[in-house]
């Protein structure tokens, strides 16, 4: 069973474009990169897949080590795999390419010397390899960043295309009916509980059994922990595990290094955070003064927050009560609402352009004794838009109003379990419609 992804249309457009640079799929392990490419490969006469981590493909590494010429590489690959590799007819997929540095370096030459051939590369720990080649492929490679499923992808995987279309069409000025809104909330709460990992979603679709979903999440956690030994020898796997655990526990709060582990100094903890971020398992939320654009030019790293990459992994790690989440249809009492803030941050990342590494930002008043804080900021044109997250249907918006006045913003956004609405300078989007205000 293949779950359709938003990336499918991007790959289709890439296939039919006059200029198609080699594509580098980037993102955490087990988020569906290889599955998407295999499904996409059905649109070609031939599909040749090479996985550099599999024993049967080990000899292929020597092909890339001996030559950087695409013509010579293709000739040898045709001989080894007994398949023709023809420009315009074949999709060449180089999976787990981080295990073969010469293959990574060869991608630029495919664009320069054999631009008609469709080449896609992917890797679960790719960022570590790319760090060794700082100027790799500038202008010659197209990067596409992938994440676990977003809510829209989940609904369509469940067969609720009409519901997903309704959400996409709704606006603060044109709300959904309360009956439709309530029904979507039911699906939203369930999605937040199981998360967007493709294997978990597929398990739920096929079995409708939350216990089996929990088992798959446990297996995924073990896979990520096993990977820690591959990251860097200078950081022990136990330290990475401690820091990853601390990110879970400090989710959506200013990260306090002293709470992470007593076995490491600040530099070692910073190294661990960097490696976890490179692996796609955590995402930083940078504090920005928001006095102008770009937001990234005004960050204060001392106030960085971190969030894990999936709500299902998050709830499973913390042992949250899924029954309370689903039956109660509320997020307010679950981990003090942090899971709603986590969900919004992840949905924002997934809705941002996939051809670049997007960042998240927040704002707080930089003054002693002040508690004014806005959960997220994003840039739309030349404007900075503040976003406040509420896990229920009520709550004050003092910080949001304060930001709008101080920064002279045109409007702010509140996202919660409320239906679409608008009052004064606040536009209300339901939690399930985060992509609406990013894509508008």
C-alpha positions as a Markdown table, in Angstrom:
| # | Residue | x | y | z |
|---|---|---|---|---|
| 1 | Unk | 0.0 | 0.0 | 0.0 |
| 2 | Unk | 1.4 | 3.3 | -1.0 |
| 3 | Unk | 0.3 | 6.5 | 0.7 |
| 4 | Unk | 0.2 | 9.4 | -1.6 |
| 5 | Unk | 2.4 | 12.3 | -0.6 |
| 6 | Unk | 2.6 | 16.0 | -1.5 |
| 7 | Unk | 6.0 | 15.4 | -3.0 |
| 8 | Unk | 4.5 | 13.2 | -5.8 |
| 9 | Unk | 3.3 | 16.3 | -7.7 |
| 10 | Unk | 6.7 | 18.0 | -7.2 |
| 11 | Unk | 8.5 | 15.0 | -8.7 |
| 12 | Unk | 6.0 | 14.8 | -11.6 |
| 13 | Unk | 6.7 | 18.5 | -12.4 |
| 14 | Unk | 10.5 | 17.8 | -12.2 |
| 15 | Unk | 10.2 | 14.9 | -14.6 |
| 16 | Unk | 8.5 | 17.0 | -17.2 |
| 17 | Unk | 10.6 | 20.1 | -16.9 |
| 18 | Unk | 13.1 | 21.0 | -19.5 |
| 19 | Unk | 15.8 | 21.4 | -16.9 |
| 20 | Unk | 15.9 | 18.7 | -14.3 |
| 21 | Unk | 19.0 | 18.8 | -12.0 |
| 22 | Unk | 19.6 | 15.6 | -9.9 |
| 23 | Unk | 17.3 | 15.6 | -6.9 |
| 24 | Unk | 18.6 | 15.1 | -3.4 |
| 25 | Unk | 15.8 | 13.9 | -1.0 |
| 26 | Unk | 16.6 | 15.0 | 2.5 |
| 27 | Unk | 15.0 | 14.2 | 5.8 |
| 28 | Unk | 14.9 | 11.8 | 8.8 |
| 29 | Unk | 14.9 | 8.0 | 8.5 |
| 30 | Unk | 11.6 | 6.2 | 7.9 |
| 31 | Unk | 9.6 | 9.2 | 6.7 |
| 32 | Unk | 8.9 | 7.7 | 3.2 |
| 33 | Unk | 11.6 | 9.0 | 1.0 |
| 34 | Unk | 12.4 | 5.6 | -0.7 |
| 35 | Unk | 8.7 | 4.6 | -1.0 |
| 36 | Unk | 7.9 | 7.9 | -2.8 |
| 37 | Unk | 10.8 | 7.4 | -5.3 |
| 38 | Unk | 9.8 | 3.8 | -6.0 |
| 39 | Unk | 6.2 | 4.8 | -6.7 |
| 40 | Unk | 7.4 | 7.7 | -8.9 |
| 41 | Unk | 9.7 | 5.2 | -10.7 |
| 42 | Unk | 6.6 | 3.6 | -12.2 |
| 43 | Unk | 6.2 | 6.5 | -14.6 |
| 44 | Unk | 9.5 | 5.5 | -16.4 |
| 45 | Unk | 10.2 | 2.7 | -18.8 |
| 46 | Unk | 13.1 | 1.5 | -16.5 |
| 47 | Unk | 13.7 | 2.1 | -12.8 |
| 48 | Unk | 17.2 | 1.3 | -11.5 |
| 49 | Unk | 17.6 | 1.4 | -7.7 |
| 50 | Unk | 21.0 | 1.1 | -6.0 |
| 51 | Unk | 21.1 | 1.0 | -2.2 |
| 52 | Unk | 24.7 | 1.6 | -1.0 |
| 53 | Unk | 24.0 | 0.0 | 2.4 |
| 54 | Unk | 23.0 | -3.4 | 1.0 |
| 55 | Unk | 25.6 | -6.1 | 0.6 |
| 56 | Unk | 24.5 | -7.0 | -2.9 |
| 57 | Unk | 25.2 | -3.5 | -4.0 |
| 58 | Unk | 28.6 | -3.1 | -2.3 |
| 59 | Unk | 30.5 | -3.7 | -5.6 |
| 60 | Unk | 28.7 | -0.7 | -7.1 |
| 61 | Unk | 30.7 | 1.6 | -4.9 |
| 62 | Unk | 33.8 | 0.8 | -6.9 |
| 63 | Unk | 32.1 | 2.1 | -10.0 |
| 64 | Unk | 31.8 | 5.6 | -8.5 |
| 65 | Unk | 35.3 | 5.3 | -7.0 |
| 66 | Unk | 36.9 | 4.6 | -10.3 |
| 67 | Unk | 35.3 | 7.3 | -12.4 |
| 68 | Unk | 33.3 | 10.5 | -12.1 |
| 69 | Unk | 32.2 | 10.4 | -15.7 |
| 70 | Unk | 28.5 | 9.8 | -15.9 |
| 71 | Unk | 28.8 | 8.0 | -19.2 |
| 72 | Unk | 31.3 | 5.5 | -17.8 |
| 73 | Unk | 29.3 | 5.1 | -14.6 |
| 74 | Unk | 26.1 | 4.4 | -16.6 |
| 75 | Unk | 27.9 | 1.9 | -18.9 |
| 76 | Unk | 29.2 | -0.1 | -15.9 |
| 77 | Unk | 25.8 | 0.0 | -14.1 |
| 78 | Unk | 24.1 | -1.3 | -17.1 |
| 79 | Unk | 26.5 | -4.2 | -17.2 |
| 80 | Unk | 26.2 | -5.0 | -13.5 |
| 81 | Unk | 22.4 | -4.8 | -13.3 |
| 82 | Unk | 21.5 | -5.9 | -16.8 |
| 83 | Unk | 19.2 | -3.0 | -17.4 |
| 84 | Unk | 19.4 | -0.2 | -19.9 |
| 85 | Unk | 19.8 | 3.3 | -18.5 |
| 86 | Unk | 18.5 | 5.8 | -21.0 |
| 87 | Unk | 18.0 | 9.5 | -20.7 |
| 88 | Unk | 14.3 | 10.4 | -20.6 |
| 89 | Unk | 13.4 | 6.7 | -20.2 |
| 90 | Unk | 15.1 | 5.6 | -17.0 |
| 91 | Unk | 14.9 | 6.8 | -13.4 |
| 92 | Unk | 18.2 | 6.2 | -11.6 |
| 93 | Unk | 17.7 | 6.0 | -7.8 |
| 94 | Unk | 20.8 | 6.2 | -5.5 |
| 95 | Unk | 19.6 | 5.3 | -2.1 |
| 96 | Unk | 21.5 | 5.6 | 1.2 |
| 97 | Unk | 24.0 | 7.6 | -0.9 |
| 98 | Unk | 25.7 | 8.9 | 2.3 |
| 99 | Unk | 27.6 | 5.6 | 2.4 |
| 100 | Unk | 29.3 | 6.4 | -0.9 |
| 101 | Unk | 31.0 | 9.8 | -1.0 |
| 102 | Unk | 32.2 | 9.5 | -4.6 |
| 103 | Unk | 28.5 | 8.9 | -5.6 |
| 104 | Unk | 27.5 | 12.1 | -3.9 |
| 105 | Unk | 30.3 | 14.0 | -5.6 |
| 106 | Unk | 29.3 | 12.5 | -9.0 |
| 107 | Unk | 25.8 | 14.1 | -8.9 |
| 108 | Unk | 27.1 | 17.5 | -10.1 |
| 109 | Unk | 28.7 | 15.8 | -13.2 |
| 110 | Unk | 25.4 | 14.1 | -14.1 |
| 111 | Unk | 23.8 | 17.6 | -14.4 |
| 112 | Unk | 26.8 | 18.9 | -16.4 |
| 113 | Unk | 27.4 | 16.0 | -18.7 |
| 114 | Unk | 24.2 | 14.0 | -18.8 |
| 115 | Unk | 21.4 | 16.4 | -17.9 |
| 116 | Unk | 18.7 | 14.5 | -19.7 |
| 117 | Unk | 19.0 | 11.5 | -17.3 |
| 118 | Unk | 16.7 | 11.6 | -14.3 |
| 119 | Unk | 18.7 | 11.0 | -11.1 |
| 120 | Unk | 17.4 | 11.0 | -7.6 |
| 121 | Unk | 19.5 | 10.4 | -4.5 |
| 122 | Unk | 18.4 | 10.0 | -0.9 |
| 123 | Unk | 19.9 | 9.0 | 2.5 |
| 124 | Unk | 18.8 | 8.8 | 6.1 |
| 125 | Unk | 22.0 | 10.3 | 7.5 |
| 126 | Unk | 22.8 | 12.4 | 4.4 |
| 127 | Unk | 23.4 | 15.7 | 6.3 |
| 128 | Unk | 26.5 | 14.2 | 8.0 |
| 129 | Unk | 28.0 | 13.4 | 4.6 |
| 130 | Unk | 27.1 | 16.8 | 3.1 |
| 131 | Unk | 28.9 | 18.5 | 6.0 |
| 132 | Unk | 32.1 | 17.1 | 4.6 |
| 133 | Unk | 31.5 | 18.8 | 1.2 |
| 134 | Unk | 30.6 | 22.4 | 2.1 |
| 135 | Unk | 30.3 | 23.7 | -1.5 |
| 136 | Unk | 28.8 | 20.5 | -2.8 |
| 137 | Unk | 26.6 | 20.8 | -5.9 |
| 138 | Unk | 25.8 | 24.6 | -5.6 |
| 139 | Unk | 23.5 | 25.4 | -8.6 |
| 140 | Unk | 23.7 | 21.8 | -9.9 |
| 141 | Unk | 21.6 | 19.9 | -7.4 |
| 142 | Unk | 17.9 | 20.3 | -6.4 |
| 143 | Unk | 17.2 | 19.6 | -2.8 |
| 144 | Unk | 13.8 | 18.5 | -1.6 |
| 145 | Unk | 13.2 | 18.3 | 2.2 |
| 146 | Unk | 10.7 | 15.7 | 3.4 |
| 147 | Unk | 9.0 | 15.2 | 6.7 |
| 148 | Unk | 6.4 | 12.8 | 8.2 |
| 149 | Unk | 2.9 | 13.1 | 6.8 |
| 150 | Unk | 1.0 | 16.3 | 7.4 |
| 151 | Unk | -2.7 | 16.3 | 8.4 |
| 152 | Unk | -3.8 | 16.9 | 4.8 |
| 153 | Unk | -1.8 | 13.8 | 3.6 |
| 154 | Unk | -3.3 | 11.8 | 6.5 |
| 155 | Unk | -6.9 | 12.7 | 5.6 |
| 156 | Unk | -6.3 | 11.7 | 2.0 |
| 157 | Unk | -4.6 | 8.5 | 3.0 |
| 158 | Unk | -7.7 | 7.7 | 5.1 |
| 159 | Unk | -9.9 | 8.4 | 2.0 |
| 160 | Unk | -11.3 | 11.7 | 3.2 |
| 161 | Unk | -10.3 | 13.8 | 0.1 |
| 162 | Unk | -13.5 | 15.8 | 0.2 |
| 163 | Unk | -12.8 | 16.8 | 3.8 |
| 164 | Unk | -9.3 | 17.8 | 3.0 |
| 165 | Unk | -10.6 | 19.9 | 0.1 |
| 166 | Unk | -13.1 | 21.6 | 2.4 |
| 167 | Unk | -10.4 | 22.6 | 4.8 |
| 168 | Unk | -8.2 | 24.0 | 1.9 |
| 169 | Unk | -11.1 | 26.1 | 0.7 |
| 170 | Unk | -12.2 | 27.5 | 4.1 |
| 171 | Unk | -11.1 | 31.0 | 5.4 |
| 172 | Unk | -11.7 | 33.1 | 8.5 |
| 173 | Unk | -14.3 | 35.0 | 6.4 |
| 174 | Unk | -15.9 | 31.7 | 5.2 |
| 175 | Unk | -16.0 | 29.2 | 8.0 |
| 176 | Unk | -17.0 | 25.6 | 7.8 |
| 177 | Unk | -20.3 | 24.4 | 9.3 |
| 178 | Unk | -20.1 | 23.4 | 13.0 |
| 179 | Unk | -21.0 | 19.8 | 12.1 |
| 180 | Unk | -18.1 | 19.5 | 9.6 |
| 181 | Unk | -15.7 | 21.3 | 11.9 |
| 182 | Unk | -16.6 | 19.0 | 14.8 |
| 183 | Unk | -16.0 | 15.9 | 12.6 |
| 184 | Unk | -12.6 | 17.2 | 11.4 |
| 185 | Unk | -11.6 | 17.8 | 15.1 |
| 186 | Unk | -12.2 | 14.1 | 15.8 |
| 187 | Unk | -9.8 | 13.1 | 13.0 |
| 188 | Unk | -7.3 | 15.8 | 14.0 |
| 189 | Unk | -7.0 | 14.5 | 17.6 |
| 190 | Unk | -6.5 | 11.0 | 16.4 |
| 191 | Unk | -3.8 | 12.1 | 14.0 |
| 192 | Unk | -1.9 | 14.0 | 16.7 |
| 193 | Unk | -2.0 | 10.9 | 18.8 |
| 194 | Unk | -0.6 | 8.5 | 16.2 |
| 195 | Unk | 1.6 | 11.0 | 14.4 |
| 196 | Unk | 2.6 | 11.1 | 10.7 |
| 197 | Unk | 5.2 | 8.3 | 10.3 |
| 198 | Unk | 4.1 | 6.5 | 7.2 |
| 199 | Unk | 4.4 | 3.0 | 8.7 |
| 200 | Unk | 2.3 | 4.0 | 11.7 |
| 201 | Unk | -0.4 | 5.6 | 9.5 |
| 202 | Unk | -0.4 | 2.6 | 7.2 |
| 203 | Unk | -0.8 | 0.3 | 10.3 |
| 204 | Unk | -3.8 | 2.4 | 11.5 |
| 205 | Unk | -5.4 | 2.3 | 8.1 |
| 206 | Unk | -5.1 | -1.4 | 7.7 |
| 207 | Unk | -6.0 | -2.4 | 11.3 |
| 208 | Unk | -7.7 | 0.5 | 13.1 |
| 209 | Unk | -5.8 | -0.7 | 16.1 |
| 210 | Unk | -4.0 | 1.9 | 18.3 |
| 211 | Unk | -2.1 | -0.8 | 20.2 |
| 212 | Unk | -0.5 | -1.9 | 17.0 |
| 213 | Unk | 0.4 | 1.7 | 16.2 |
| 214 | Unk | 2.1 | 1.9 | 19.6 |
| 215 | Unk | 4.1 | -1.2 | 18.8 |
| 216 | Unk | 5.3 | 0.3 | 15.5 |
| 217 | Unk | 6.2 | 3.6 | 17.3 |
| 218 | Unk | 8.3 | 1.5 | 19.8 |
| 219 | Unk | 10.1 | -0.2 | 16.9 |
| 220 | Unk | 10.8 | 3.1 | 15.3 |
| 221 | Unk | 12.2 | 4.5 | 18.5 |
| 222 | Unk | 14.6 | 1.5 | 18.7 |
| 223 | Unk | 15.7 | 2.2 | 15.1 |
| 224 | Unk | 16.6 | 5.8 | 15.9 |
| 225 | Unk | 18.4 | 4.8 | 19.1 |
| 226 | Unk | 20.4 | 2.2 | 17.1 |
| 227 | Unk | 21.4 | 4.9 | 14.7 |
| 228 | Unk | 22.9 | 7.1 | 17.4 |
| 229 | Unk | 26.1 | 5.0 | 17.2 |
| 230 | Unk | 26.5 | 6.0 | 13.5 |
| 231 | Unk | 26.3 | 9.8 | 14.1 |
| 232 | Unk | 29.7 | 10.8 | 15.4 |
| 233 | Unk | 32.2 | 8.9 | 17.5 |
| 234 | Unk | 33.0 | 12.0 | 19.5 |
| 235 | Unk | 29.5 | 11.9 | 21.1 |
| 236 | Unk | 28.6 | 8.7 | 22.9 |
| 237 | Unk | 25.2 | 7.2 | 22.0 |
| 238 | Unk | 24.1 | 7.4 | 25.7 |
| 239 | Unk | 24.7 | 11.1 | 25.7 |
| 240 | Unk | 22.6 | 11.5 | 22.5 |
| 241 | Unk | 19.9 | 9.5 | 24.1 |
| 242 | Unk | 19.9 | 11.7 | 27.2 |
| 243 | Unk | 19.8 | 14.9 | 25.1 |
| 244 | Unk | 17.0 | 13.6 | 22.8 |
| 245 | Unk | 15.1 | 12.7 | 26.0 |
| 246 | Unk | 15.6 | 16.2 | 27.3 |
| 247 | Unk | 14.2 | 17.7 | 24.1 |
| 248 | Unk | 11.1 | 15.6 | 24.6 |
| 249 | Unk | 10.8 | 16.8 | 28.2 |
| 250 | Unk | 11.5 | 20.4 | 27.4 |
| 251 | Unk | 9.4 | 20.5 | 24.2 |
| 252 | Unk | 8.3 | 24.0 | 23.2 |
| 253 | Unk | 10.2 | 25.6 | 26.2 |
| 254 | Unk | 13.5 | 27.4 | 26.3 |
| 255 | Unk | 16.0 | 24.6 | 26.3 |
| 256 | Unk | 18.0 | 24.6 | 29.6 |
| 257 | Unk | 21.3 | 22.8 | 29.1 |
| 258 | Unk | 21.7 | 21.9 | 32.8 |
| 259 | Unk | 18.5 | 19.9 | 32.6 |
| 260 | Unk | 19.7 | 17.8 | 29.7 |
| 261 | Unk | 22.4 | 15.6 | 31.4 |
| 262 | Unk | 24.8 | 15.7 | 34.3 |
| 263 | Unk | 27.4 | 13.7 | 32.4 |
| 264 | Unk | 28.3 | 16.3 | 29.8 |
| 265 | Unk | 29.4 | 20.0 | 29.6 |
| 266 | Unk | 27.5 | 22.6 | 27.5 |
| 267 | Unk | 29.7 | 22.1 | 24.4 |
| 268 | Unk | 29.0 | 18.4 | 24.4 |
| 269 | Unk | 25.3 | 19.0 | 24.8 |
| 270 | Unk | 25.4 | 21.5 | 21.9 |
| 271 | Unk | 27.2 | 18.9 | 19.8 |
| 272 | Unk | 24.5 | 16.4 | 20.6 |
| 273 | Unk | 21.7 | 18.9 | 19.6 |
| 274 | Unk | 23.5 | 19.7 | 16.4 |
| 275 | Unk | 23.7 | 16.0 | 15.4 |
| 276 | Unk | 20.1 | 15.3 | 16.3 |
| 277 | Unk | 19.1 | 18.3 | 14.2 |
| 278 | Unk | 21.2 | 17.1 | 11.3 |
| 279 | Unk | 19.5 | 13.7 | 11.6 |
| 280 | Unk | 16.1 | 15.4 | 11.3 |
| 281 | Unk | 15.0 | 14.2 | 14.7 |
| 282 | Unk | 14.6 | 17.6 | 16.3 |
| 283 | Unk | 13.9 | 21.1 | 15.0 |
| 284 | Unk | 15.0 | 24.3 | 16.7 |
| 285 | Unk | 12.7 | 27.3 | 17.2 |
| 286 | Unk | 14.8 | 30.4 | 17.3 |
| 287 | Unk | 14.0 | 33.5 | 19.3 |
| 288 | Unk | 13.8 | 36.5 | 17.0 |
| 289 | Unk | 13.5 | 40.2 | 18.0 |
| 290 | Unk | 11.2 | 40.6 | 15.0 |
| 291 | Unk | 12.2 | 44.1 | 14.3 |
| 292 | Unk | 12.5 | 43.5 | 10.6 |
| 293 | Unk | 13.1 | 40.9 | 8.0 |
| 294 | Unk | 14.6 | 38.4 | 7.5 |
| 295 | Unk | 13.7 | 36.9 | 10.9 |
| 296 | Unk | 16.8 | 34.8 | 10.9 |
| 297 | Unk | 19.1 | 37.9 | 11.0 |
| 298 | Unk | 17.8 | 38.8 | 14.5 |
| 299 | Unk | 17.9 | 35.6 | 16.5 |
| 300 | Unk | 19.2 | 35.1 | 20.0 |
| 301 | Unk | 20.4 | 31.5 | 20.3 |
| 302 | Unk | 20.4 | 31.7 | 24.1 |
| 303 | Unk | 16.6 | 31.4 | 24.0 |
| 304 | Unk | 16.3 | 28.5 | 21.5 |
| 305 | Unk | 13.5 | 26.0 | 21.9 |
| 306 | Unk | 13.5 | 22.5 | 20.4 |
| 307 | Unk | 10.7 | 20.2 | 19.2 |
| 308 | Unk | 10.8 | 16.5 | 18.2 |
| 309 | Unk | 10.0 | 15.7 | 14.6 |
| 310 | Unk | 6.7 | 13.8 | 15.1 |
| 311 | Unk | 3.8 | 14.0 | 17.6 |
| 312 | Unk | 3.3 | 10.2 | 17.7 |
| 313 | Unk | 6.9 | 9.7 | 18.7 |
| 314 | Unk | 6.5 | 12.5 | 21.3 |
| 315 | Unk | 3.4 | 11.0 | 22.9 |
| 316 | Unk | 4.8 | 7.5 | 22.9 |
| 317 | Unk | 8.1 | 8.7 | 24.6 |
| 318 | Unk | 6.2 | 10.6 | 27.3 |
| 319 | Unk | 3.7 | 7.8 | 27.8 |
| 320 | Unk | 0.7 | 10.2 | 27.3 |
| 321 | Unk | -2.8 | 8.7 | 27.6 |
| 322 | Unk | -4.0 | 8.3 | 24.1 |
| 323 | Unk | -7.4 | 7.3 | 25.4 |
| 324 | Unk | -7.8 | 10.7 | 27.1 |
| 325 | Unk | -6.7 | 12.5 | 23.9 |
| 326 | Unk | -9.1 | 10.6 | 21.6 |
| 327 | Unk | -12.1 | 10.1 | 23.8 |
| 328 | Unk | -11.9 | 13.6 | 25.4 |
| 329 | Unk | -11.3 | 15.2 | 22.0 |
| 330 | Unk | -9.3 | 17.9 | 23.7 |
| 331 | Unk | -5.6 | 18.7 | 24.0 |
| 332 | Unk | -5.8 | 21.1 | 27.0 |
| 333 | Unk | -5.1 | 18.5 | 29.7 |
| 334 | Unk | -2.4 | 16.7 | 27.8 |
| 335 | Unk | 1.1 | 17.7 | 28.8 |
| 336 | Unk | -0.2 | 21.3 | 29.5 |
| 337 | Unk | -1.0 | 21.8 | 25.8 |
| 338 | Unk | 2.5 | 21.5 | 24.5 |
| 339 | Unk | 1.4 | 18.8 | 22.1 |
| 340 | Unk | -0.8 | 21.4 | 20.3 |
| 341 | Unk | 2.1 | 23.8 | 20.0 |
| 342 | Unk | 4.4 | 21.0 | 18.7 |
| 343 | Unk | 1.8 | 20.0 | 16.1 |
| 344 | Unk | 1.5 | 23.6 | 14.8 |
| 345 | Unk | 5.3 | 23.9 | 14.5 |
| 346 | Unk | 5.5 | 20.7 | 12.5 |
| 347 | Unk | 2.6 | 21.6 | 10.3 |
| 348 | Unk | 4.2 | 25.0 | 9.6 |
| 349 | Unk | 7.5 | 23.3 | 8.5 |
| 350 | Unk | 5.6 | 20.8 | 6.3 |
| 351 | Unk | 3.7 | 23.7 | 4.6 |
| 352 | Unk | 6.8 | 25.8 | 3.9 |
| 353 | Unk | 8.6 | 25.5 | 0.5 |
| 354 | Unk | 10.3 | 22.1 | 0.3 |
| 355 | Unk | 13.2 | 23.2 | -1.8 |
| 356 | Unk | 15.0 | 24.8 | 1.1 |
| 357 | Unk | 15.7 | 24.1 | 4.8 |
| 358 | Unk | 13.0 | 26.1 | 6.6 |
| 359 | Unk | 13.3 | 27.5 | 10.1 |
| 360 | Unk | 10.9 | 28.2 | 12.9 |
| 361 | Unk | 10.9 | 31.4 | 15.0 |
| 362 | Unk | 9.1 | 32.7 | 18.1 |
| 363 | Unk | 9.2 | 36.0 | 20.0 |
| 364 | Unk | 9.2 | 37.0 | 23.6 |
| 365 | Unk | 9.5 | 40.4 | 25.2 |
| 366 | Unk | 13.2 | 40.9 | 26.1 |
| 367 | Unk | 12.6 | 42.6 | 29.4 |
| 368 | Unk | 12.9 | 41.3 | 33.0 |
| 369 | Unk | 9.6 | 40.5 | 34.6 |
| 370 | Unk | 7.7 | 40.3 | 31.2 |
| 371 | Unk | 5.9 | 37.2 | 30.2 |
| 372 | Unk | 4.7 | 38.4 | 26.8 |
| 373 | Unk | 5.5 | 35.6 | 24.3 |
| 374 | Unk | 4.2 | 34.7 | 20.8 |
| 375 | Unk | 4.5 | 31.0 | 19.9 |
| 376 | Unk | 5.5 | 31.3 | 16.3 |
| 377 | Unk | 6.4 | 33.9 | 13.7 |
| 378 | Unk | 6.5 | 33.6 | 9.9 |
| 379 | Unk | 7.3 | 36.0 | 7.1 |
| 380 | Unk | 4.7 | 36.7 | 4.4 |
| 381 | Unk | 6.1 | 39.1 | 1.8 |
| 382 | Unk | 7.6 | 42.0 | 3.8 |
| 383 | Unk | 5.3 | 41.4 | 6.8 |
| 384 | Unk | 6.0 | 39.4 | 10.0 |
| 385 | Unk | 2.9 | 37.5 | 11.1 |
| 386 | Unk | 2.6 | 36.4 | 14.8 |
| 387 | Unk | 0.9 | 33.1 | 15.6 |
| 388 | Unk | -0.5 | 32.1 | 19.0 |
| 389 | Unk | -1.5 | 28.5 | 19.7 |
| 390 | Unk | -4.3 | 27.4 | 22.0 |
| 391 | Unk | -4.9 | 23.8 | 22.8 |
| 392 | Unk | -8.7 | 24.3 | 23.4 |
| 393 | Unk | -11.3 | 26.8 | 22.4 |
| 394 | Unk | -10.7 | 29.6 | 24.9 |
| 395 | Unk | -7.8 | 31.6 | 26.2 |
| 396 | Unk | -6.6 | 35.2 | 26.3 |
| 397 | Unk | -4.5 | 36.8 | 23.6 |
| 398 | Unk | -2.7 | 39.5 | 25.5 |
| 399 | Unk | 0.7 | 38.6 | 24.0 |
| 400 | Unk | -0.6 | 38.5 | 20.5 |
| 401 | Unk | -2.3 | 42.0 | 20.9 |
| 402 | Unk | 0.9 | 43.3 | 22.5 |
| 403 | Unk | 3.0 | 42.1 | 19.6 |
| 404 | Unk | 0.7 | 43.6 | 17.0 |
| 405 | Unk | 0.8 | 47.0 | 18.8 |
| 406 | Unk | 4.5 | 47.0 | 19.4 |
| 407 | Unk | 5.6 | 45.8 | 16.0 |
| 408 | Unk | 2.7 | 47.5 | 14.1 |
| 409 | Unk | 1.7 | 44.2 | 12.5 |
| 410 | Unk | -1.3 | 44.3 | 10.2 |
| 411 | Unk | -2.9 | 41.2 | 11.9 |
| 412 | Unk | -2.1 | 38.2 | 14.0 |
| 413 | Unk | -3.2 | 34.6 | 13.9 |
| 414 | Unk | -4.7 | 32.5 | 16.6 |
| 415 | Unk | -4.9 | 28.7 | 15.9 |
| 416 | Unk | -6.9 | 26.5 | 18.2 |
| 417 | Unk | -9.8 | 24.0 | 18.3 |
| 418 | Unk | -12.2 | 26.9 | 17.3 |
| 419 | Unk | -13.8 | 27.1 | 13.9 |
| 420 | Unk | -12.6 | 29.7 | 11.4 |
| 421 | Unk | -13.4 | 33.2 | 12.4 |
| 422 | Unk | -12.1 | 36.7 | 12.6 |
| 423 | Unk | -12.4 | 39.6 | 15.1 |
| 424 | Unk | -10.5 | 42.9 | 15.1 |
| 425 | Unk | -7.0 | 42.2 | 13.9 |
| 426 | Unk | -7.0 | 38.5 | 14.8 |
| 427 | Unk | -7.7 | 35.8 | 12.2 |
| 428 | Unk | -8.7 | 32.5 | 13.7 |
| 429 | Unk | -7.6 | 29.3 | 12.0 |
| 430 | Unk | -8.4 | 25.8 | 13.4 |
| 431 | Unk | -5.4 | 23.7 | 14.3 |
| 432 | Unk | -6.2 | 21.4 | 11.4 |
| 433 | Unk | -5.8 | 24.4 | 8.9 |
| 434 | Unk | -2.2 | 25.5 | 9.7 |
| 435 | Unk | -1.2 | 25.1 | 6.1 |
| 436 | Unk | -4.0 | 27.5 | 5.1 |
| 437 | Unk | -2.3 | 30.5 | 6.6 |
| 438 | Unk | 1.1 | 29.5 | 5.4 |
| 439 | Unk | 0.0 | 28.8 | 1.8 |
| 440 | Unk | -2.4 | 31.8 | 1.5 |
